[in-house]
Amino acid sequence: MKNRISIIVCILIATLIGSWMHLQTVKADTVGRRNITDLKYVYFYTMTGTAPYARWINKHSGTIYDNTNSVLSATATWTDTDISLTTKMTTIGGWEVSVPAALPDGVYDLLIYDVSTAAGSRSNSDAIARGKHVIVKNAIITQMSDI
């Protein structure tokens, strides 16, 4: 009888710890989706800047997405590659990063910069706050993991 109670208590403790750890990771960043295969955007939380932005770097070619010209480029200026995040969502509490509609299919590093610097004044001295490896197909994130 004591062994059964000990096993039940151990299982309960393990379940509680696992649930707590899951809640801690889910709160940090989350993925928005319309259905299981339709990842259109990501929300980032616990950022302090007032004007964060994202950049998409293609892992295979080393080129970066030029948001001004809607192409991958090896020579784009920094300000052509920064994509301002949407206004912080008050109902959700996070900053939305959408997949650019013209982003070619491929494997990317999605880099997030947590700054208060306005568009047009951002530079390569801005520190990366978050990074994700993503696979994009038809402007949909099919896989995502932390860098």
C-alpha positions as CSV (number, residue, x, y, z in Angstrom):
1,M,0.0,0.0,0.0
2,K,2.8,2.4,0.9
3,N,4.5,1.7,-2.5
4,R,1.3,2.5,-4.4
5,I,0.9,5.8,-2.5
6,S,4.6,6.7,-3.2
7,I,4.2,5.9,-6.9
8,I,1.0,8.1,-7.1
9,V,2.7,11.0,-5.3
10,C,5.8,10.7,-7.6
11,I,3.5,10.7,-10.7
12,L,1.6,13.7,-9.4
13,I,4.8,15.7,-8.6
14,A,6.2,14.9,-12.0
15,T,3.0,16.0,-13.7
16,L,2.9,19.3,-11.8
17,I,6.5,20.0,-12.6
18,G,6.0,19.2,-16.3
19,S,3.0,21.4,-16.5
20,W,4.8,24.3,-14.8
21,M,7.7,24.0,-17.2
22,H,5.4,24.0,-20.2
23,L,3.6,27.1,-19.0
24,Q,7.0,28.9,-18.6
25,T,8.0,28.2,-22.2
26,V,4.6,29.0,-23.7
27,K,4.5,32.4,-22.0
28,A,7.9,33.5,-23.4
29,D,6.9,33.4,-27.1
30,T,4.0,31.8,-28.8
31,V,2.9,31.0,-32.3
32,G,-0.3,32.2,-33.9
33,R,-2.2,29.8,-36.2
34,R,-5.4,29.5,-38.0
35,N,-5.1,25.7,-38.1
36,I,-2.3,23.2,-37.5
37,T,-0.6,23.7,-40.8
38,D,-1.1,27.5,-41.1
39,L,1.5,29.4,-39.1
40,K,1.2,33.0,-40.3
41,Y,2.7,34.9,-37.4
42,V,4.5,34.8,-34.1
43,Y,4.0,36.8,-31.0
44,F,7.0,37.9,-28.9
45,Y,6.6,38.8,-25.2
46,T,8.6,40.4,-22.5
47,M,10.2,43.0,-24.8
48,T,10.8,46.5,-23.5
49,G,11.5,48.5,-26.6
50,T,8.8,50.7,-28.2
51,A,9.8,50.1,-31.8
52,P,11.1,46.5,-32.2
53,Y,11.7,45.1,-35.7
54,A,12.5,41.8,-37.5
55,R,14.9,40.7,-40.2
56,W,14.8,37.5,-42.3
57,I,18.1,35.9,-43.3
58,N,18.1,33.0,-45.8
59,K,20.2,30.2,-44.4
60,H,21.2,28.6,-47.7
61,S,22.2,31.7,-49.7
62,G,23.2,34.1,-46.8
63,T,21.0,36.8,-48.3
64,I,18.6,38.9,-46.4
65,Y,15.0,39.8,-47.2
66,D,14.8,43.3,-48.6
67,N,11.4,44.5,-47.5
68,T,11.6,47.7,-49.6
69,N,12.0,45.8,-52.9
70,S,10.4,42.4,-51.8
71,V,13.5,40.3,-52.8
72,L,16.4,38.4,-51.2
73,S,19.5,40.6,-51.5
74,A,23.2,40.4,-50.6
75,T,23.6,44.1,-50.9
76,A,20.5,45.7,-49.3
77,T,20.9,48.5,-46.8
78,W,20.1,47.8,-43.2
79,T,17.0,50.1,-43.3
80,D,15.6,48.3,-46.3
81,T,15.8,45.0,-44.4
82,D,14.2,46.0,-41.1
83,I,10.5,45.2,-40.8
84,S,8.8,47.1,-38.0
85,L,6.6,44.9,-35.8
86,T,3.0,45.7,-35.4
87,T,1.8,47.7,-32.5
88,K,2.0,45.8,-29.2
89,M,-1.3,43.9,-29.0
90,T,-3.0,45.0,-25.8
91,T,-5.4,42.0,-25.7
92,I,-2.6,39.5,-26.2
93,G,0.4,41.4,-24.7
94,G,2.9,40.6,-27.4
95,W,4.4,42.0,-30.6
96,E,3.2,40.4,-33.8
97,V,5.8,39.3,-36.4
98,S,4.0,38.4,-39.7
99,V,5.6,36.4,-42.5
100,P,6.1,38.8,-45.5
101,A,3.8,37.8,-48.3
102,A,6.6,38.0,-50.9
103,L,9.2,36.1,-48.8
104,P,10.5,33.2,-51.0
105,D,10.2,29.7,-49.7
106,G,13.2,28.6,-47.7
107,V,15.0,28.2,-44.4
108,Y,15.6,31.4,-42.5
109,D,16.9,32.9,-39.3
110,L,14.2,35.2,-38.0
111,L,16.0,37.9,-35.9
112,I,14.1,40.2,-33.6
113,Y,15.6,43.5,-32.4
114,D,14.1,44.9,-29.2
115,V,14.7,48.6,-29.7
116,S,13.1,52.0,-29.3
117,T,14.8,53.4,-32.4
118,A,12.5,54.6,-35.2
119,A,12.6,53.1,-38.7
120,G,15.2,54.8,-40.8
121,S,17.6,55.2,-37.9
122,R,18.2,51.5,-37.1
123,S,21.7,50.1,-37.6
124,N,23.9,47.0,-37.4
125,S,24.8,48.1,-33.8
126,D,21.3,47.1,-32.6
127,A,21.5,43.9,-30.5
128,I,19.5,40.8,-31.4
129,A,16.9,40.1,-28.7
130,R,15.4,36.8,-30.1
131,G,16.3,34.4,-32.8
132,K,14.3,31.6,-34.4
133,H,15.1,29.1,-37.2
134,V,12.1,28.9,-39.5
135,I,11.1,27.1,-42.6
136,V,8.8,29.1,-44.8
137,K,6.6,27.7,-47.6
138,N,4.0,29.8,-49.4
139,A,4.3,32.6,-46.8
140,I,3.5,30.1,-44.0
141,I,5.9,28.9,-41.3
142,T,6.0,25.1,-41.5
143,Q,8.6,24.6,-38.8
144,M,10.1,26.9,-36.1
145,S,12.7,26.4,-33.4
146,D,14.9,28.5,-31.2
147,I,18.4,29.5,-32.4
